Amino acid sequence: MDGDGLRRTLGEWMAAWNERDIDRVAALLDEAVVYEHWSGLRVEGRERLRAMWRDWFAADETICFDLEDLFVGDGGARAVLRWTLHSRSLEEGEAGAAETRRGVDVLRLEGGLIVEKITYSKTTIGIDGRRRTLRPRS
């Protein structure tokens, strides 16, 4: 897949996230995809990710991503997405409050499918319009 094709595909993928269409989201994942969440959680395999994200979608109807920027390189084999996530907070003492979180996904692709997705998040987030600095969990 060339860079322009990957940009279109990832634009469609972000739309699938915003529609909470787990089948369209999973369609771009390699069967053996490796995902690292900003919390350090590591999940391997498309079906395990599909199940995890399906549960997230079911628990929070407010999930929405704003795509801020998209960088494609290495002939369409690598991409970086900068985004803002709007969702219900899962942070201690803030559960259910409206949260805004900015972050970056670093993607590696093979054969047009994501084989690795590493997510990074800022440590300061918005909760109900207030700024909150995240603290390490013990």
C-alpha positions in Angstrom: 0.0 0.0 0.0 1.4 3.4 -0.9 1.4 6.4 1.4 -1.8 8.0 -0.1 -3.7 4.6 0.1 -2.6 4.2 3.7 -3.8 7.8 4.6 -7.2 7.0 3.1 -7.4 3.6 4.9 -6.4 5.1 8.3 -9.0 7.9 7.8 -11.6 5.2 7.3 -10.3 3.4 10.3 -10.7 6.5 12.5 -14.2 6.9 11.2 -14.9 3.2 12.2 -13.6 4.0 15.7 -16.0 7.0 15.9 -18.9 4.8 14.8 -17.8 2.1 17.3 -17.8 -0.4 14.4 -15.5 -3.1 15.8 -15.5 -5.2 12.7 -14.2 -2.3 10.6 -11.7 -1.4 13.2 -10.4 -5.0 13.4 -10.3 -5.4 9.6 -7.1 -3.4 9.5 -5.4 -5.5 12.1 -3.1 -8.5 11.4 -4.2 -11.7 13.1 -1.0 -11.6 15.3 -1.1 -7.8 16.0 0.7 -6.6 19.1 -0.8 -3.7 20.9 0.7 -1.7 23.8 -1.7 0.6 25.7 -0.6 3.8 27.3 -1.0 2.1 30.7 1.6 -0.5 29.8 -1.0 -3.2 29.1 0.2 -5.5 26.2 -2.4 -7.4 24.1 -1.5 -9.9 21.4 -3.9 -11.0 18.7 -6.7 -9.5 16.7 -9.4 -11.4 18.4 -8.2 -10.5 21.9 -8.1 -6.8 20.8 -11.5 -7.1 19.2 -13.0 -8.5 22.5 -11.3 -5.8 24.6 -12.4 -2.9 22.4 -15.9 -4.4 22.0 -16.3 -4.2 25.8 -15.0 -0.6 25.8 -17.4 0.4 23.1 -20.3 -1.3 24.9 -19.4 0.5 28.2 -19.0 4.0 26.8 -21.2 5.4 24.0 -19.3 8.7 24.1 -16.0 7.4 22.7 -14.9 9.7 19.9 -11.5 10.5 18.3 -10.5 13.8 16.7 -7.6 13.0 14.2 -5.2 15.9 14.7 -2.4 14.8 12.3 -1.3 11.7 10.4 2.3 11.0 9.3 3.0 8.2 6.9 6.5 6.9 6.0 8.6 4.0 4.9 6.5 3.6 1.7 3.3 3.1 3.7 4.8 0.6 6.2 4.8 3.0 9.2 2.4 5.7 10.4 2.0 8.0 13.4 -1.5 9.3 14.3 -1.9 12.2 16.7 -5.4 12.3 18.2 -7.7 13.6 20.9 -9.9 11.1 22.6 -13.2 12.1 24.1 -14.7 9.5 26.5 -15.9 8.7 30.0 -13.0 8.7 32.5 -11.8 5.5 34.1 -9.4 7.5 36.4 -9.7 6.9 40.1 -12.1 9.4 41.7 -13.3 10.6 38.3 -15.0 7.5 36.9 -17.7 8.4 34.4 -16.8 12.1 34.1 -16.2 13.5 30.6 -12.5 13.1 29.8 -10.4 14.6 27.0 -7.0 12.9 26.4 -4.4 13.7 23.7 -2.1 11.0 22.4 -0.2 9.3 19.6 -0.4 5.9 18.0 2.8 4.6 16.4 1.8 1.9 13.8 3.9 -0.6 11.9 2.2 -2.3 8.9 2.9 -5.4 6.8 0.9 -6.3 3.7 -1.5 -3.3 4.4 -2.4 -4.6 7.9 -1.3 -3.2 11.3 1.1 -5.7 13.0 2.1 -3.3 15.8 0.2 -0.5 17.5 1.9 1.4 20.4 -0.2 4.1 22.1 1.2 7.0 24.0 -0.9 9.5 26.0 -0.1 12.8 27.6 0.0 12.7 31.4 -2.2 15.8 31.8 -5.8 15.2 30.7 -9.1 17.1 30.9 -11.9 16.0 33.2 -15.1 17.9 33.0 -13.2 20.9 31.7 -10.5 20.8 34.5 -6.9 19.9 33.9 -5.7 16.9 35.8 -2.1 15.5 36.0 -2.1 11.7 36.1 -0.2 10.1 39.0 1.5 6.7 38.7 -0.6 3.9 40.1 0.9 1.7 42.8 
